[in-house]
Amino acid sequence: MSFVWILIIGIALMAATLMSVTGWERRRARLLKAAGTALGLRAFDKGVQLAVPSVEIMRKRGRTLGATLEGTWRGERITVFDLSYPAGKSVSQTTVFMLLLAQPRMPEFAAIRKDIWLYTPTVDLPKVQNPPESLRSHWLLYAPQGQWPFDEEVSQWLARDIQWSFEGRDSGLFVYQRAKCAPTKTLQAWLDDALVEAQEFARRVPAADFDSPVDGDEEQADTHTFRFKVSFRM
């Protein structure tokens, strides 16, 4: 077989793979939007902007945002979206749940659950230098200056056998299960579980410890504004 034919076949296979992945993403976006709107959430349309706190998972290069929902769930303001980003030679796909806090009281941090079947993530925050003993075995912890910003109550709560990871900054608390998408057929149960985890974490962070009003310039630096559509690479 000549080199030209080998090249043509290779290009055709890559094109077929790309079309298959793109088709799955579009179908996934339709299903998540349909499931969310059936539960009373609002789906973002093309061109709609949303400002979210700048946390580590939102700063990954090459990230792609899929279907995005927002609204009030069990009395709390939330945003839910599919996020894809490069992970080694593959792509990690995760559904992220964001709880919007009434006040910007969350310190910047990332508490990522370890998984022997998953890559060690590349994080743009310093690794915590002296993590709590109860979290050393099962957690990857990151925070500015490499200092864990929470007390023993938070650490002991995180020491449970759970699959959720947590990130936060100011008024946003992000909860997700690494490399897992929320099941659209049982989205209500997934939302309930994510909300409980976010609420339990948030209530252990005293508002008085982290209230820090910011001026307009600092607030602009602490948020990212994204223009959403079904799969938009940034």
Buried (B, 14 or more C-beta within 10 A) or exposed (E): EEEEEEEEEEEEEEEEEEEEEEEEBBEBBBBBBBBBEEEEBBBBEEEBEBEBBBBBBBEBEEBBBBBBBBBEBEEBBBBBBBBBBBBEEEEBBBBBBBBBBEEBBBBBBBBBBEBEEBEEBEBEBEEBEEBBEBBEEBBBBBBEEBEBBBEEEBBEBBBEEEEBBBBBBBBBBBBBBBBBBBEBEEBEEBBEBBBEBBBEBBEBBEBEEBEEEEEEEEBEEBBBEBEBBBBBEE
